[in-house]
Amino acid sequence: MDNSKPQAAETSPEGRTETPAVTQAMINAYDEYTHLHLDRRRFMERLTTLAGSGAAAAAIVPMLSAGSARADIVPAADDRLTTQAVTFAGADGVTMKAYLARPKSASGPLGGIIVIHENRGLNDHIKDIARRMALEGFNALAVDFLSPKGGTPADEDQARQLFASLDAAGVSANGEAARVYLAGISGANGKVGAIGFCWGGGAVNNLAVASPNLNAGVAYYGAQPNVQDVPAIKAPLMLHYGGLDERINAGIPAYRDALQKNGKTFEIFVYEGVNHAFNNDTSAARYDKAAADLAWSRTTGFFKKYLA
């Protein structure tokens, strides 16, 4: 079946209208809406055409988008962790907001991990990622990179619009400030890595270019840096990509070539048959548990190797 064709909503024997299955064309449209220049009105028009009706499109949107109600894999009140809102000095006098998660019991000083959000800002899902990292034995700092704009707003569309006003150099400078802060807190061993998703994956790649003191970087489906900047990278890198993510994957060959030619330590994994944002378990249509679990096990092993 051609998944790009409209699929009319079906009616069950009981008379209920059944939502059509989410197709790749719908996922691609959502990706264009959230990452490129498709506004919400045109996105809904396209989704209505693909779904067969406005009612079906409205039912599909929550399956494509990330839902905060599904964000707490590790409960915020988990008694194995200490969590708190913190601030630290960023670049150019900006006060950066962040969420710090730490394991209560540790046999010695711990490595730190900066958790960098998607283009929705610091939300419940990213805080949950920080708690998951803390349970793996790290001090995890989920930074709100929209702090210079007043912090992450509740409205995701508004948050996405704010990202266009951030410059990459400023983001990297605030990422380096986060590294310095996390390396210096009590119970830290001084080693700091970074993990980022989507927009945050690109931020990890750029931070690796900007910071010679970053100890490890993991980028999930993140935009690649300019290849001429690759010689500046010092940190070992692990790069995860979804096989269906044509937009981001177009940059893999040049990045791989530059990393190889410059003798960098890196691993690239492409998970076939899965989409951009395959790790985000709050997005039912794009999440892929098998790929997410495998990538997570590789990621935590990588950090344990380089941040111990």
C-alpha positions in Angstrom: 0.0 0.0 0.0 1.2 3.5 -0.8 1.3 5.2 2.6 1.4 8.6 1.0 -2.3 8.3 -0.1 -5.2 9.6 1.9 -6.8 7.0 4.2 -10.4 7.6 5.1 -11.4 6.9 8.6 -13.2 3.5 8.9 -16.3 2.8 10.9 -16.4 -0.2 13.3 -19.4 -2.6 13.4 -20.5 -0.7 16.6 -20.6 2.5 14.6 -17.5 4.1 16.1 -15.2 6.0 13.8 -11.7 4.3 13.9 -8.6 6.4 13.5 -6.5 5.5 10.5 -3.0 4.2 11.0 -0.2 6.7 11.2 1.8 6.6 8.0 5.3 7.6 7.1 3.9 10.5 5.1 2.2 11.8 8.2 5.4 11.5 10.2 7.3 13.3 7.5 4.8 16.1 7.6 5.1 16.4 11.3 8.9 16.5 11.0 8.6 19.3 8.5 6.2 21.2 10.8 8.4 20.9 13.9 11.8 21.4 12.3 11.4 23.3 9.0 9.0 25.9 7.7 5.6 24.3 7.6 3.3 26.3 9.9 0.5 24.7 11.9 -2.3 25.6 9.6 -0.6 24.1 6.6 0.5 21.0 8.6 -3.1 20.4 9.7 -4.3 20.8 6.1 -1.8 18.3 4.9 -2.6 15.9 7.7 -6.3 16.2 7.0 -5.7 15.2 3.4 -3.5 12.3 4.4 -5.9 11.1 7.2 -9.1 11.5 5.1 -10.9 13.9 7.5 -10.4 16.6 10.0 -11.6 14.4 12.8 -9.1 11.7 11.9 -6.3 14.3 11.7 -7.2 15.7 15.1 -7.0 12.1 16.6 -3.6 11.5 15.0 -1.9 14.6 16.2 -1.4 13.4 19.8 0.2 10.2 18.4 2.7 12.2 16.5 3.5 14.8 19.2 5.1 14.4 22.5 2.8 14.0 25.5 3.9 15.2 28.9 1.5 12.8 30.6 3.8 9.9 29.4 7.0 11.6 30.5 7.8 10.0 33.9 9.5 6.7 33.3 11.5 7.4 36.5 9.1 9.2 38.9 10.1 12.7 39.9 10.0 11.6 43.6 12.1 8.5 43.1 13.7 7.9 46.5 16.9 6.7 45.0 17.6 10.2 43.7 18.1 13.8 44.8 16.7 16.3 42.3 16.5 20.1 42.4 16.2 23.2 40.3 19.5 25.0 40.1 21.0 28.0 38.4 24.5 28.8 37.2 26.4 31.6 35.5 26.2 31.4 31.8 27.8 33.3 29.0 27.5 37.1 28.8 26.1 37.4 32.4 23.0 35.2 31.7 21.7 33.2 34.5 21.1 29.6 33.3 18.3 27.5 34.7 18.7 23.7 35.0 17.4 20.6 36.6 20.0 18.5 38.5 19.5 14.8 39.3 21.9 12.8 41.4 22.0 9.3 42.9 21.7 9.4 46.7 24.2 6.6 47.1 27.6 6.6 45.4 30.8 4.8 46.2 32.9 7.8 45.1 33.0 10.9 43.0 30.8 10.7 39.9 31.1 11.8 36.3 28.6 14.4 35.0 26.4 14.5 32.0 24.8 17.6 30.5 21.4 16.6 29.0 20.4 18.8 26.1 16.8 19.0 25.1 15.0 19.0 21.7 13.5 22.1 20.2 10.8 22.1 22.7 13.0 23.2 25.5 13.4 21.8 29.0 10.3 19.7 29.6 9.2 16.8 31.7 10.6 14.2 29.3 14.1 15.7 29.3 14.0 15.9 33.1 13.1 12.2 33.1 16.1 11.5 30.9 18.3 13.3 33.5 16.8 11.0 36.2 17.5 7.9 34.1 21.1 9.0 33.7 21.4 9.6 37.5 20.2 6.1 38.1 23.0 4.9 35.8 25.5 6.5 38.3 26.0 10.0 37.0 25.3 13.6 38.1 22.9 14.7 35.4 22.2 18.3 34.5 19.3 19.1 32.2 19.9 22.6 31.1 17.3 25.1 29.8 19.0 26.6 26.8 16.1 29.0 26.4 17.2 30.7 29.7 18.5 33.7 27.8 14.9 34.1 26.4 13.3 33.8 29.8 13.2 30.1 30.0 11.1 27.4 28.3 7.4 28.5 27.8 4.6 26.0 28.4 3.4 26.4 24.8 5.6 24.1 22.5 4.9 26.2 19.4 6.1 29.3 21.2 9.2 27.4 22.4 10.1 26.2 18.9 9.8 29.8 17.6 12.3 31.0 20.3 15.0 28.6 19.1 15.3 30.6 15.9 16.6 33.5 17.9 19.4 31.5 19.5 22.9 31.6 17.9 25.0 28.5 17.8 28.1 30.2 19.4 26.0 31.4 22.4 24.5 27.9 22.9 28.0 26.4 22.9 29.2 29.1 25.3 26.4 28.2 27.7 27.1 24.5 27.2 30.7 25.1 28.2 29.5 27.1 31.3 27.3 24.1 32.2 30.3 21.8 31.8 32.4 24.0 34.2 29.5 24.1 36.7 28.9 20.3 36.6 32.6 19.5 36.9 32.8 21.6 40.0 29.9 20.5 42.1 30.4 18.4 45.3 30.7 14.7 44.6 32.0 15.3 41.0 35.1 13.6 39.6 35.7 16.5 37.2 34.8 14.6 34.0 31.7 15.8 32.0 30.0 14.5 28.9 27.0 15.6 27.0 23.9 13.9 25.5 21.5 15.7 23.3 18.4 14.9 21.2 17.4 16.4 17.9 18.3 20.2 18.3 20.2 19.0 21.4 22.1 16.5 19.3 23.3 19.3 17.1 24.2 21.2 20.2 26.4 18.3 21.4 28.2 18.2 18.1 28.8 22.0 18.3 29.9 21.8 21.9 32.4 19.1 21.0 33.9 21.5 18.5 33.9 24.4 20.9 35.1 22.7 24.1 38.5 21.0 24.2 37.6 19.9 27.8 34.4 18.0 27.0 35.1 14.3 27.9 32.5 12.6 25.8 29.5 13.4 23.6 26.5 11.5 22.5 24.2 13.0 19.8 20.9 11.5 18.9 19.7 12.4 15.4 21.5 15.7 15.6 22.6 18.1 12.8 26.3 17.7 12.0 28.8 20.6 12.5 30.7 22.2 9.7 33.2 19.7 8.5 36.0 22.3 8.5 35.5 22.5 12.3 36.0 18.8 12.9 39.8 19.1 13.6 38.9 21.0 16.8 37.0 18.1 18.3 38.8 16.4 21.2 35.9 14.4 22.9 35.1 10.8 21.8 31.7 10.8 20.1 28.8 8.4 19.8 26.3 9.3 17.1 22.8 7.7 16.8 20.6 8.1 13.7 17.2 6.8 12.6 17.3 5.1 9.3 14.2 6.8 7.9 15.5 10.3 8.9 16.6 11.5 5.5 16.8 15.1 6.5 19.5 14.6 9.2 21.1 11.5 7.6 22.1 13.5 4.5 25.0 14.9 6.6 26.4 11.6 7.8 28.8 10.8 5.0 30.7 14.1 5.1 30.8 14.1 8.9 32.1 10.5 9.0 34.7 11.2 6.4 35.9 14.3 8.3 36.1 12.4 11.6 38.0 9.6 10.0 40.5 11.8 8.2 41.2 13.7 11.3 41.8 10.7 13.5 38.8 11.2 15.9 37.4 8.6 18.2 33.8 8.0 17.2 31.1 5.5 16.7 28.1 5.9 14.3 25.0 3.8 14.6 22.1 3.9 12.1 18.9 2.1 13.3 17.2 0.9 10.2 13.4 1.3 9.8 13.0 3.9 12.6 12.3 7.6 12.5 13.8 10.8 13.8 13.0 11.0 17.6 12.9 7.2 17.9 14.2 7.6 21.5 11.3 9.9 22.6 8.9 7.5 24.4 6.3 10.3 24.8 5.7 10.2 21.1 3.7 7.1 20.3 4.1 7.2 16.5 7.8 7.8 16.3 9.2 5.9 19.4 10.8 2.6 18.7 11.5 0.6 21.9 14.0 -1.8 20.4 16.1 0.9 18.9 15.8 3.1 21.9 16.8 0.4 24.3 19.8 -0.6 22.2 21.0 3.0 21.8 20.6 3.6 25.5 22.7 0.6 26.5 25.4 1.7 24.0 25.2 5.2 25.4 25.5 4.4 29.0 28.3 2.0 28.4 30.1 4.7 26.4 29.7 7.2 29.2 30.9 4.7 31.9 34.0 4.1 29.8 34.9 7.8 29.4 33.6 9.5 32.5 34.7 7.1 35.2 
